[in-house]
Amino acid sequence: MIYTVTFNPAIDYVVHTDDIKLGEVNRASSECICFGGKGINVSAVLAQLGKESTALGFTAGFTGEAIEKGVADMGVKADFIRLPHGDSRINVKIKSAQETELNGRGPDIAEGDLEKLFDKLAQLRDGDILILAGSIPGSLSDDVYQRILSHVSDKDIMTAVDASGKLLLNVLKYRPFLIKPNHSELGELFGVTIDSYEKAAEYARRLQDMGARNVLVSMAGDGSVLLEESGRVHTCGVCKGTVRNSVGAGDSMLAGFIAGIPEGYDYALKLATACGGATAFSDTLARKEDIDELLSQLV
C-alpha cells in the first residue's frame, strides 16, 4: 500500500484575471476551487494511474470538513486526523500575467496530535511506500519528517520525501529511497544556481553522498534529471504543450515516478514527466487520458 502524508491540506481558491492591480478592486474572469496539499495531490494522480493509496494528514474546522468531502469526491481514500481547534487553510492562487499565491498558515498541531499520526504509521508493513510531501505548519519543528522516518526505520518501507531546506536535509541520514527537489530548492541548499543538467547531477550527487538513494531534480521548462542509486544519470526533456498552471505539477511528477518504478528508472522518469506536463497543461491535476497522450511523446 502507498501512504501519503499532508500536514497542511488546503482549499485552493484559483482565480483568473486579465490584469491584477494592487490597491484597486479586481474582478475575476473565471474561478475554481480545488482541494489538496502536496501529499493529497500525489494520491489524486496515483488514483488516475490506477494506484491505490491512503492519504494521511490533519484537518480542522469547516474548511477541513470541505477538504475531507472534496478528497473523497476525487476518489482518494483518506484517514485524516481531526484537530480540535482552528481551520484548515485556504490558499489564494491568482492567475494573471504572472502567477501570484497567498497561502494560509493552517492550524496548530500539538504533540498529542502528532502522536496520533505515529499510531497510524505504526500500521505500515514491509513493502509499503510512504510519501512525505510539502510544508509543515509553524507549530511543528523542522525535524518532524526526520522523526517520521525514524519511527518507521525498523521496517522495509520505501520512503520518498518532497521538501526543501532543513526539512529535507534532516531526513537524509535515514537513506530515503527518493528525494525530489526542484532546481531552485537544490541550488538554495548549496548557495549556487542550478542552470544545467550537469550542475543538477553534480549537486544531486552531493545529496546522495549525504544519504539519499535516488535524487529526482525537476528543472521547470528544461526538463528533469534523475541520479539513480547506482550512479547512473538519466535526463528527460519536457512534453509539448501550453503551460496553464504550475500548482501540483511537481506533485504529479512524484506520483508518476513512484507509479513507474516497477517498470524501471527510465520509464519512471518518462511517466513522471508526462504526469507533470498533464497537470501543467490543464487547470486541474493530471488526468489519465492526458497523461497517456503526453507519455506517447516520450516512449
C-alpha positions as protocol buffer text, in pm:
chain_id: "A"
residue {
  index: 1
  type: MET
  ca { x: 0 y: 0 z: 0 }
}
residue {
  index: 2
  type: ILE
  ca { x: 110 y: 355 z: -71 }
}
residue {
  index: 3
  type: TYR
  ca { x: 60 y: 616 z: 202 }
}
residue {
  index: 4
  type: THR
  ca { x: 94 y: 992 z: 158 }
}
residue {
  index: 5
  type: VAL
  ca { x: 121 y: 1244 z: 441 }
}
residue {
  index: 6
  type: THR
  ca { x: -2 y: 1603 z: 412 }
}
residue {
  index: 7
  type: PHE
  ca { x: 42 y: 1805 z: 729 }
}
residue {
  index: 8
  type: ASN
  ca { x: -123 y: 2117 z: 593 }
}
residue {
  index: 9
  type: PRO
  ca { x: -406 y: 2035 z: 348 }
}
residue {
  index: 10
  type: ALA
  ca { x: -575 y: 2328 z: 181 }
}
residue {
  index: 11
  type: ILE
  ca { x: -863 y: 2459 z: -20 }
}
residue {
  index: 12
  type: ASP
  ca { x: -707 y: 2628 z: -322 }
}
residue {
  index: 13
  type: TYR
  ca { x: -916 y: 2918 z: -449 }
}
residue {
  index: 14
  type: VAL
  ca { x: -789 y: 2968 z: -803 }
}
residue {
  index: 15
  type: VAL
  ca { x: -876 y: 3299 z: -967 }
}
residue {
  index: 16
  type: HIS
  ca { x: -807 y: 3401 z: -1326 }
}
residue {
  index: 17
  type: THR
  ca { x: -793 y: 3770 z: -1412 }
}
residue {
  index: 18
  type: ASP
  ca { x: -657 y: 3959 z: -1712 }
}
residue {
  index: 19
  type: ASP
  ca { x: -458 y: 4202 z: -1501 }
}
residue {
  index: 20
  type: ILE
  ca { x: -407 y: 4243 z: -1128 }
}
residue {
  index: 21
  type: LYS
  ca { x: -372 y: 4596 z: -991 }
}
residue {
  index: 22
  type: LEU
  ca { x: -266 y: 4638 z: -630 }
}
residue {
  index: 23
  type: GLY
  ca { x: -474 y: 4876 z: -423 }
}
residue {
  index: 24
  type: GLU
  ca { x: -773 y: 4852 z: -657 }
}
residue {
  index: 25
  type: VAL
  ca { x: -1083 y: 4634 z: -697 }
}
residue {
  index: 26
  type: ASN
  ca { x: -1001 y: 4347 z: -933 }
}
residue {
  index: 27
  type: ARG
  ca { x: -1254 y: 4115 z: -1093 }
}
residue {
  index: 28
  type: ALA
  ca { x: -1208 y: 3753 z: -1190 }
}
residue {
  index: 29
  type: SER
  ca { x: -1267 y: 3627 z: -1540 }
}
residue {
  index: 30
  type: SER
  ca { x: -1304 y: 3272 z: -1404 }
}
residue {
  index: 31
  type: GLU
  ca { x: -1251 y: 3085 z: -1078 }
}
residue {
  index: 32
  type: CYS
  ca { x: -1247 y: 2737 z: -935 }
}
residue {
  index: 33
  type: ILE
  ca { x: -1197 y: 2560 z: -603 }
}
residue {
  index: 34
  type: CYS
  ca { x: -957 y: 2269 z: -565 }
}
residue {
  index: 35
  type: PHE
  ca { x: -885 y: 2050 z: -266 }
}
residue {
  index: 36
  type: GLY
  ca { x: -531 y: 1946 z: -199 }
}
residue {
  index: 37
  type: GLY
  ca { x: -194 y: 1987 z: -46 }
}
residue {
  index: 38
  type: LYS
  ca { x: 112 y: 1814 z: -187 }
}
residue {
  index: 39
  type: GLY
  ca { x: 54 y: 1466 z: -46 }
}
residue {
  index: 40
  type: ILE
  ca { x: -313 y: 1473 z: -141 }
}
residue {
  index: 41
  type: ASN
  ca { x: -216 y: 1580 z: -493 }
}
residue {
  index: 42
  type: VAL
  ca { x: 17 y: 1281 z: -515 }
}
residue {
  index: 43
  type: SER
  ca { x: -264 y: 1049 z: -405 }
}
residue {
  index: 44
  type: ALA
  ca { x: -504 y: 1201 z: -658 }
}
residue {
  index: 45
  type: VAL
  ca { x: -264 y: 1148 z: -951 }
}
residue {
  index: 46
  type: LEU
  ca { x: -181 y: 797 z: -830 }
}
residue {
  index: 47
  type: ALA
  ca { x: -554 y: 725 z: -847 }
}
residue {
  index: 48
  type: GLN
  ca { x: -556 y: 840 z: -1210 }
}
residue {
  index: 49
  type: LEU
  ca { x: -275 y: 592 z: -1274 }
}
residue {
  index: 50
  type: GLY
  ca { x: -470 y: 308 z: -1114 }
}
residue {
  index: 51
  type: LYS
  ca { x: -259 y: 300 z: -798 }
}
residue {
  index: 52
  type: GLU
  ca { x: -445 y: 287 z: -467 }
}
residue {
  index: 53
  type: SER
  ca { x: -314 y: 497 z: -180 }
}
residue {
  index: 54
  type: THR
  ca { x: -424 y: 625 z: 158 }
}
residue {
  index: 55
  type: ALA
  ca { x: -389 y: 996 z: 230 }
}
residue {
  index: 56
  type: LEU
  ca { x: -291 y: 1072 z: 589 }
}
residue {
  index: 57
  type: GLY
  ca { x: -282 y: 1416 z: 746 }
}
residue {
  index: 58
  type: PHE
  ca { x: -465 y: 1669 z: 959 }
}
residue {
  index: 59
  type: THR
  ca { x: -785 y: 1867 z: 905 }
}
residue {
  index: 60
  type: ALA
  ca { x: -964 y: 2124 z: 1118 }
}
residue {
  index: 61
  type: GLY
  ca { x: -1280 y: 2331 z: 1122 }
}
residue {
  index: 62
  type: PHE
  ca { x: -1537 y: 2380 z: 847 }
}
residue {
  index: 63
  type: THR
  ca { x: -1269 y: 2408 z: 582 }
}
residue {
  index: 64
  type: GLY
  ca { x: -1132 y: 2075 z: 696 }
}
residue {
  index: 65
  type: GLU
  ca { x: -1475 y: 1919 z: 652 }
}
residue {
  index: 66
  type: ALA
  ca { x: -1486 y: 2057 z: 298 }
}
residue {
  index: 67
  type: ILE
  ca { x: -1140 y: 1912 z: 225 }
}
residue {
  index: 68
  type: GLU
  ca { x: -1245 y: 1571 z: 353 }
}
residue {
  index: 69
  type: LYS
  ca { x: -1550 y: 1570 z: 126 }
}
residue {
  index: 70
  type: GLY
  ca { x: -1356 y: 1706 z: -170 }
}
residue {
  index: 71
  type: VAL
  ca { x: -1084 y: 1444 z: -136 }
}
residue {
  index: 72
  type: ALA
  ca { x: -1343 y: 1166 z: -115 }
}
residue {
  index: 73
  type: ASP
  ca { x: -1512 y: 1302 z: -429 }
}
residue {
  index: 74
  type: MET
  ca { x: -1174 y: 1279 z: -604 }
}
residue {
  index: 75
  type: GLY
  ca { x: -1175 y: 906 z: -540 }
}
residue {
  index: 76
  type: VAL
  ca { x: -893 y: 923 z: -287 }
}
residue {
  index: 77
  type: LYS
  ca { x: -908 y: 711 z: 26 }
}
residue {
  index: 78
  type: ALA
  ca { x: -815 y: 920 z: 331 }
}
residue {
  index: 79
  type: ASP
  ca { x: -762 y: 867 z: 701 }
}
residue {
  index: 80
  type: PHE
  ca { x: -728 y: 1220 z: 838 }
}
residue {
  index: 81
  type: ILE
  ca { x: -684 y: 1324 z: 1198 }
}
residue {
  index: 82
  type: ARG
  ca { x: -932 y: 1589 z: 1308 }
}
residue {
  index: 83
  type: LEU
  ca { x: -778 y: 1871 z: 1509 }
}
residue {
  index: 84
  type: PRO
  ca { x: -989 y: 2022 z: 1789 }
}
residue {
  index: 85
  type: HIS
  ca { x: -905 y: 2386 z: 1713 }
}
residue {
  index: 86
  type: GLY
  ca { x: -853 y: 2613 z: 1414 }
}
residue {
  index: 87
  type: ASP
  ca { x: -940 y: 2576 z: 1047 }
}
residue {
  index: 88
  type: SER
  ca { x: -760 y: 2412 z: 759 }
}
residue {
  index: 89
  type: ARG
  ca { x: -609 y: 2676 z: 537 }
}
residue {
  index: 90
  type: ILE
  ca { x: -734 y: 2845 z: 223 }
}
residue {
  index: 91
  type: ASN
  ca { x: -476 y: 2933 z: -42 }
}
residue {
  index: 92
  type: VAL
  ca { x: -548 y: 3202 z: -299 }
}
residue {
  index: 93
  type: LYS
  ca { x: -389 y: 3141 z: -640 }
}
residue {
  index: 94
  type: ILE
  ca { x: -412 y: 3440 z: -873 }
}
residue {
  index: 95
  type: LYS
  ca { x: -355 y: 3360 z: -1240 }
}
residue {
  index: 96
  type: SER
  ca { x: -278 y: 3676 z: -1435 }
}
residue {
  index: 97
  type: ALA
  ca { x: 19 y: 3796 z: -1640 }
}
residue {
  index: 98
  type: GLN
  ca { x: 219 y: 3638 z: -1358 }
}
residue {
  index: 99
  type: GLU
  ca { x: 115 y: 3378 z: -1103 }
}
residue {
  index: 100
  type: THR
  ca { x: 70 y: 3513 z: -750 }
}
residue {
  index: 101
  type: GLU
  ca { x: -5 y: 3296 z: -449 }
}
residue {
  index: 102
  type: LEU
  ca { x: -114 y: 3377 z: -96 }
}
residue {
  index: 103
  type: ASN
  ca { x: -101 y: 3064 z: 116 }
}
residue {
  index: 104
  type: GLY
  ca { x: -273 y: 3036 z: 452 }
}
residue {
  index: 105
  type: ARG
  ca { x: -90 y: 2935 z: 769 }
}
residue {
  index: 106
  type: GLY
  ca { x: -304 y: 2640 z: 877 }
}
residue {
  index: 107
  type: PRO
  ca { x: -398 y: 2514 z: 1224 }
}
residue {
  index: 108
  type: ASP
  ca { x: -154 y: 2433 z: 1503 }
}
residue {
  index: 109
  type: ILE
  ca { x: -65 y: 2066 z: 1552 }
}
residue {
  index: 110
  type: ALA
  ca { x: 12 y: 1971 z: 1911 }
}
residue {
  index: 111
  type: GLU
  ca { x: 245 y: 1690 z: 2020 }
}
residue {
  index: 112
  type: GLY
  ca { x: -54 y: 1478 z: 2117 }
}
residue {
  index: 113
  type: ASP
  ca { x: -198 y: 1517 z: 1767 }
}
residue {
  index: 114
  type: LEU
  ca { x: 137 y: 1414 z: 1620 }
}
residue {
  index: 115
  type: GLU
  ca { x: 136 y: 1100 z: 1833 }
}
residue {
  index: 116
  type: LYS
  ca { x: -194 y: 1003 z: 1667 }
}
residue {
  index: 117
  type: LEU
  ca { x: -19 y: 1016 z: 1332 }
}
residue {
  index: 118
  type: PHE
  ca { x: 262 y: 798 z: 1465 }
}
residue {
  index: 119
  type: ASP
  ca { x: -1 y: 547 z: 1577 }
}
residue {
  index: 120
  type: LYS
  ca { x: -136 y: 529 z: 1222 }
}
residue {
  index: 121
  type: LEU
  ca { x: 215 y: 494 z: 1076 }
}
residue {
  index: 122
  type: ALA
  ca { x: 276 y: 202 z: 1312 }
}
residue {
  index: 123
  type: GLN
  ca { x: 29 y: 7 z: 1096 }
}
residue {
  index: 124
  type: LEU
  ca { x: 260 y: 19 z: 791 }
}
residue {
  index: 125
  type: ARG
  ca { x: 409 y: -311 z: 684 }
}
residue {
  index: 126
  type: ASP
  ca { x: 720 y: -426 z: 498 }
}
residue {
  index: 127
  type: GLY
  ca { x: 685 y: -343 z: 129 }
}
residue {
  index: 128
  type: ASP
  ca { x: 465 y: -37 z: 182 }
}
residue {
  index: 129
  type: ILE
  ca { x: 553 y: 303 z: 35 }
}
residue {
  index: 130
  type: LEU
  ca { x: 547 y: 623 z: 242 }
}
residue {
  index: 131
  type: ILE
  ca { x: 549 y: 964 z: 73 }
}
residue {
  index: 132
  type: LEU
  ca { x: 610 y: 1283 z: 272 }
}
residue {
  index: 133
  type: ALA
  ca { x: 539 y: 1595 z: 73 }
}
residue {
  index: 134
  type: GLY
  ca { x: 510 y: 1965 z: 134 }
}
residue {
  index: 135
  type: SER
  ca { x: 545 y: 2227 z: 402 }
}
residue {
  index: 136
  type: ILE
  ca { x: 454 y: 2193 z: 767 }
}
residue {
  index: 137
  type: PRO
  ca { x: 262 y: 2430 z: 997 }
}
residue {
  index: 138
  type: GLY
  ca { x: 465 y: 2675 z: 1203 }
}
residue {
  index: 139
  type: SER
  ca { x: 370 y: 2485 z: 1519 }
}
residue {
  index: 140
  type: LEU
  ca { x: 597 y: 2196 z: 1419 }
}
residue {
  index: 141
  type: SER
  ca { x: 976 y: 2182 z: 1422 }
}
residue {
  index: 142
  type: ASP
  ca { x: 1172 y: 2110 z: 1106 }
}
residue {
  index: 143
  type: ASP
  ca { x: 1277 y: 1769 z: 1234 }
}
residue {
  index: 144
  type: VAL
  ca { x: 925 y: 1625 z: 1202 }
}
residue {
  index: 145
  type: TYR
  ca { x: 994 y: 1435 z: 878 }
}
residue {
  index: 146
  type: GLN
  ca { x: 1310 y: 1301 z: 1041 }
}
residue {
  index: 147
  type: ARG
  ca { x: 1103 y: 1178 z: 1335 }
}
residue {
  index: 148
  type: ILE
  ca { x: 863 y: 1002 z: 1099 }
}
residue {
  index: 149
  type: LEU
  ca { x: 1140 y: 822 z: 912 }
}
residue {
  index: 150
  type: SER
  ca { x: 1295 y: 723 z: 1243 }
}
residue {
  index: 151
  type: HIS
  ca { x: 957 y: 587 z: 1351 }
}
residue {
  index: 152
  type: VAL
  ca { x: 937 y: 351 z: 1051 }
}
residue {
  index: 153
  type: SER
  ca { x: 1308 y: 275 z: 1018 }
}
residue {
  index: 154
  type: ASP
  ca { x: 1270 y: -77 z: 1159 }
}
residue {
  index: 155
  type: LYS
  ca { x: 1057 y: -180 z: 860 }
}
residue {
  index: 156
  type: ASP
  ca { x: 1137 y: -238 z: 493 }
}
residue {
  index: 157
  type: ILE
  ca { x: 944 y: 64 z: 369 }
}
residue {
  index: 158
  type: MET
  ca { x: 1019 y: 263 z: 53 }
}
residue {
  index: 159
  type: THR
  ca { x: 1020 y: 631 z: 153 }
}
residue {
  index: 160
  type: ALA
  ca { x: 1001 y: 939 z: -70 }
}
residue {
  index: 161
  type: VAL
  ca { x: 1040 y: 1297 z: 51 }
}
residue {
  index: 162
  type: ASP
  ca { x: 947 y: 1613 z: -140 }
}
residue {
  index: 163
  type: ALA
  ca { x: 1054 y: 1901 z: 82 }
}
residue {
  index: 164
  type: SER
  ca { x: 1307 y: 2182 z: 97 }
}
residue {
  index: 165
  type: GLY
  ca { x: 1570 y: 2326 z: 332 }
}
residue {
  index: 166
  type: LYS
  ca { x: 1628 y: 2165 z: 671 }
}
residue {
  index: 167
  type: LEU
  ca { x: 1308 y: 1965 z: 637 }
}
residue {
  index: 168
  type: LEU
  ca { x: 1481 y: 1776 z: 356 }
}
residue {
  index: 169
  type: LEU
  ca { x: 1837 y: 1773 z: 489 }
}
residue {
  index: 170
  type: ASN
  ca { x: 1726 y: 1628 z: 822 }
}
residue {
  index: 171
  type: VAL
  ca { x: 1593 y: 1308 z: 662 }
}
residue {
  index: 172
  type: LEU
  ca { x: 1899 y: 1216 z: 455 }
}
residue {
  index: 173
  type: LYS
  ca { x: 2062 y: 1008 z: 727 }
}
residue {
  index: 174
  type: TYR
  ca { x: 1765 y: 771 z: 705 }
}
residue {
  index: 175
  type: ARG
  ca { x: 1851 y: 699 z: 339 }
}
residue {
  index: 176
  type: PRO
  ca { x: 1516 y: 778 z: 176 }
}
residue {
  index: 177
  type: PHE
  ca { x: 1455 y: 589 z: -146 }
}
residue {
  index: 178
  type: LEU
  ca { x: 1377 y: 914 z: -330 }
}
residue {
  index: 179
  type: ILE
  ca { x: 1401 y: 1287 z: -277 }
}
residue {
  index: 180
  type: LYS
  ca { x: 1264 y: 1535 z: -531 }
}
residue {
  index: 181
  type: PRO
  ca { x: 1399 y: 1890 z: -503 }
}
residue {
  index: 182
  type: ASN
  ca { x: 1338 y: 2129 z: -789 }
}
residue {
  index: 183
  type: HIS
  ca { x: 1636 y: 2314 z: -934 }
}
residue {
  index: 184
  type: SER
  ca { x: 1574 y: 2624 z: -721 }
}
residue {
  index: 185
  type: GLU
  ca { x: 1549 y: 2424 z: -398 }
}
residue {
  index: 186
  type: LEU
  ca { x: 1862 y: 2229 z: -487 }
}
residue {
  index: 187
  type: GLY
  ca { x: 2051 y: 2549 z: -556 }
}
residue {
  index: 188
  type: GLU
  ca { x: 1937 y: 2707 z: -229 }
}
residue {
  index: 189
  type: LEU
  ca { x: 2073 y: 2411 z: -32 }
}
residue {
  index: 190
  type: PHE
  ca { x: 2425 y: 2478 z: -160 }
}
residue {
  index: 191
  type: GLY
  ca { x: 2415 y: 2851 z: -238 }
}
residue {
  index: 192
  type: VAL
  ca { x: 2451 y: 2801 z: -615 }
}
residue {
  index: 193
  type: THR
  ca { x: 2246 y: 2844 z: -931 }
}
residue {
  index: 194
  type: ILE
  ca { x: 2140 y: 2519 z: -1099 }
}
residue {
  index: 195
  type: ASP
  ca { x: 2112 y: 2603 z: -1469 }
}
residue {
  index: 196
  type: SER
  ca { x: 2220 y: 2285 z: -1648 }
}
residue {
  index: 197
  type: TYR
  ca { x: 2180 y: 1909 z: -1635 }
}
residue {
  index: 198
  type: GLU
  ca { x: 2546 y: 1881 z: -1540 }
}
residue {
  index: 199
  type: LYS
  ca { x: 2509 y: 2107 z: -1236 }
}
residue {
  index: 200
  type: ALA
  ca { x: 2188 y: 1934 z: -1132 }
}
residue {
  index: 201
  type: ALA
  ca { x: 2364 y: 1598 z: -1142 }
}
residue {
  index: 202
  type: GLU
  ca { x: 2669 y: 1734 z: -958 }
}
residue {
  index: 203
  type: TYR
  ca { x: 2472 y: 1869 z: -664 }
}
residue {
  index: 204
  type: ALA
  ca { x: 2228 y: 1577 z: -665 }
}
residue {
  index: 205
  type: ARG
  ca { x: 2536 y: 1360 z: -611 }
}
residue {
  index: 206
  type: ARG
  ca { x: 2619 y: 1564 z: -301 }
}
residue {
  index: 207
  type: LEU
  ca { x: 2276 y: 1483 z: -160 }
}
residue {
  index: 208
  type: GLN
  ca { x: 2334 y: 1120 z: -249 }
}
residue {
  index: 209
  type: ASP
  ca { x: 2663 y: 1131 z: -59 }
}
residue {
  index: 210
  type: MET
  ca { x: 2465 y: 1261 z: 239 }
}
residue {
  index: 211
  type: GLY
  ca { x: 2230 y: 963 z: 230 }
}
residue {
  index: 212
  type: ALA
  ca { x: 1966 y: 995 z: -42 }
}
residue {
  index: 213
  type: ARG
  ca { x: 1943 y: 686 z: -261 }
}
residue {
  index: 214
  type: ASN
  ca { x: 1780 y: 839 z: -570 }
}
residue {
  index: 215
  type: VAL
  ca { x: 1753 y: 1212 z: -647 }
}
residue {
  index: 216
  type: LEU
  ca { x: 1500 y: 1350 z: -896 }
}
residue {
  index: 217
  type: VAL
  ca { x: 1556 y: 1716 z: -987 }
}
residue {
  index: 218
  type: SER
  ca { x: 1279 y: 1895 z: -1175 }
}
residue {
  index: 219
  type: MET
  ca { x: 1403 y: 2189 z: -1382 }
}
residue {
  index: 220
  type: ALA
  ca { x: 1078 y: 2354 z: -1496 }
}
residue {
  index: 221
  type: GLY
  ca { x: 1089 y: 2416 z: -1872 }
}
residue {
  index: 222
  type: ASP
  ca { x: 1429 y: 2250 z: -1903 }
}
residue {
  index: 223
  type: GLY
  ca { x: 1307 y: 1904 z: -1809 }
}
residue {
  index: 224
  type: SER
  ca { x: 1444 y: 1689 z: -1528 }
}
residue {
  index: 225
  type: VAL
  ca { x: 1747 y: 1495 z: -1410 }
}
residue {
  index: 226
  type: LEU
  ca { x: 1746 y: 1168 z: -1221 }
}
residue {
  index: 227
  type: LEU
  ca { x: 2053 y: 1047 z: -1034 }
}
residue {
  index: 228
  type: GLU
  ca { x: 1996 y: 678 z: -983 }
}
residue {
  index: 229
  type: GLU
  ca { x: 2123 y: 491 z: -678 }
}
residue {
  index: 230
  type: SER
  ca { x: 2376 y: 311 z: -899 }
}
residue {
  index: 231
  type: GLY
  ca { x: 2525 y: 647 z: -1002 }
}
residue {
  index: 232
  type: ARG
  ca { x: 2369 y: 644 z: -1347 }
}
residue {
  index: 233
  type: VAL
  ca { x: 2228 y: 979 z: -1464 }
}
residue {
  index: 234
  type: HIS
  ca { x: 1903 y: 998 z: -1662 }
}
residue {
  index: 235
  type: THR
  ca { x: 1770 y: 1314 z: -1827 }
}
residue {
  index: 236
  type: CYS
  ca { x: 1435 y: 1392 z: -1983 }
}
residue {
  index: 237
  type: GLY
  ca { x: 1306 y: 1698 z: -2165 }
}
residue {
  index: 238
  type: VAL
  ca { x: 955 y: 1837 z: -2138 }
}
residue {
  index: 239
  type: CYS
  ca { x: 643 y: 1742 z: -2329 }
}
residue {
  index: 240
  type: LYS
  ca { x: 491 y: 1973 z: -2589 }
}
residue {
  index: 241
  type: GLY
  ca { x: 203 y: 2184 z: -2468 }
}
residue {
  index: 242
  type: THR
  ca { x: 90 y: 2522 z: -2339 }
}
residue {
  index: 243
  type: VAL
  ca { x: 155 y: 2582 z: -1970 }
}
residue {
  index: 244
  type: ARG
  ca { x: -163 y: 2689 z: -1792 }
}
residue {
  index: 245
  type: ASN
  ca { x: -85 y: 2601 z: -1433 }
}
residue {
  index: 246
  type: SER
  ca { x: 217 y: 2523 z: -1216 }
}
residue {
  index: 247
  type: VAL
  ca { x: 33 y: 2420 z: -899 }
}
residue {
  index: 248
  type: GLY
  ca { x: 66 y: 2047 z: -842 }
}
residue {
  index: 249
  type: ALA
  ca { x: 300 y: 1977 z: -1134 }
}
residue {
  index: 250
  type: GLY
  ca { x: 582 y: 1865 z: -905 }
}
residue {
  index: 251
  type: ASP
  ca { x: 346 y: 1651 z: -701 }
}
residue {
  index: 252
  type: SER
  ca { x: 223 y: 1491 z: -1024 }
}
residue {
  index: 253
  type: MET
  ca { x: 583 y: 1413 z: -1121 }
}
residue {
  index: 254
  type: LEU
  ca { x: 638 y: 1242 z: -789 }
}
residue {
  index: 255
  type: ALA
  ca { x: 324 y: 1032 z: -834 }
}
residue {
  index: 256
  type: GLY
  ca { x: 428 y: 930 z: -1184 }
}
residue {
  index: 257
  type: PHE
  ca { x: 776 y: 832 z: -1074 }
}
residue {
  index: 258
  type: ILE
  ca { x: 654 y: 615 z: -787 }
}
residue {
  index: 259
  type: ALA
  ca { x: 393 y: 452 z: -1011 }
}
residue {
  index: 260
  type: GLY
  ca { x: 650 y: 385 z: -1282 }
}
residue {
  index: 261
  type: ILE
  ca { x: 929 y: 238 z: -1068 }
}
residue {
  index: 262
  type: PRO
  ca { x: 821 y: -126 z: -1120 }
}
residue {
  index: 263
  type: GLU
  ca { x: 894 y: -74 z: -1492 }
}
residue {
  index: 264
  type: GLY
  ca { x: 1242 y: 67 z: -1432 }
}
residue {
  index: 265
  type: TYR
  ca { x: 1401 y: 406 z: -1376 }
}
residue {
  index: 266
  type: ASP
  ca { x: 1395 y: 521 z: -1737 }
}
residue {
  index: 267
  type: TYR
  ca { x: 1022 y: 455 z: -1771 }
}
residue {
  index: 268
  type: ALA
  ca { x: 955 y: 605 z: -1428 }
}
residue {
  index: 269
  type: LEU
  ca { x: 1122 y: 930 z: -1531 }
}
residue {
  index: 270
  type: LYS
  ca { x: 919 y: 946 z: -1853 }
}
residue {
  index: 271
  type: LEU
  ca { x: 593 y: 875 z: -1670 }
}
residue {
  index: 272
  type: ALA
  ca { x: 686 y: 1141 z: -1412 }
}
residue {
  index: 273
  type: THR
  ca { x: 746 y: 1389 z: -1694 }
}
residue {
  index: 274
  type: ALA
  ca { x: 414 y: 1306 z: -1860 }
}
residue {
  index: 275
  type: CYS
  ca { x: 225 y: 1345 z: -1532 }
}
residue {
  index: 276
  type: GLY
  ca { x: 391 y: 1679 z: -1456 }
}
residue {
  index: 277
  type: GLY
  ca { x: 310 y: 1803 z: -1805 }
}
residue {
  index: 278
  type: ALA
  ca { x: -50 y: 1684 z: -1788 }
}
residue {
  index: 279
  type: THR
  ca { x: -102 y: 1899 z: -1479 }
}
residue {
  index: 280
  type: ALA
  ca { x: 93 y: 2197 z: -1613 }
}
residue {
  index: 281
  type: PHE
  ca { x: -108 y: 2197 z: -1936 }
}
residue {
  index: 282
  type: SER
  ca { x: -450 y: 2194 z: -1765 }
}
residue {
  index: 283
  type: ASP
  ca { x: -643 y: 2381 z: -1497 }
}
residue {
  index: 284
  type: THR
  ca { x: -664 y: 2074 z: -1274 }
}
residue {
  index: 285
  type: LEU
  ca { x: -443 y: 1786 z: -1169 }
}
residue {
  index: 286
  type: ALA
  ca { x: -332 y: 1538 z: -1434 }
}
residue {
  index: 287
  type: ARG
  ca { x: -595 y: 1310 z: -1584 }
}
residue {
  index: 288
  type: LYS
  ca { x: -529 y: 963 z: -1721 }
}
residue {
  index: 289
  type: GLU
  ca { x: -612 y: 1043 z: -2084 }
}
residue {
  index: 290
  type: ASP
  ca { x: -382 y: 1346 z: -2085 }
}
residue {
  index: 291
  type: ILE
  ca { x: -100 y: 1151 z: -1919 }
}
residue {
  index: 292
  type: ASP
  ca { x: -124 y: 876 z: -2180 }
}
residue {
  index: 293
  type: GLU
  ca { x: -119 y: 1127 z: -2465 }
}
residue {
  index: 294
  type: LEU
  ca { x: 194 y: 1302 z: -2333 }
}
residue {
  index: 295
  type: LEU
  ca { x: 366 y: 974 z: -2249 }
}
residue {
  index: 296
  type: SER
  ca { x: 338 y: 877 z: -2616 }
}
residue {
  index: 297
  type: GLN
  ca { x: 565 y: 1175 z: -2695 }
}
residue {
  index: 298
  type: LEU
  ca { x: 839 y: 1024 z: -2479 }
}
residue {
  index: 299
  type: VAL
  ca { x: 834 y: 648 z: -2536 }
}
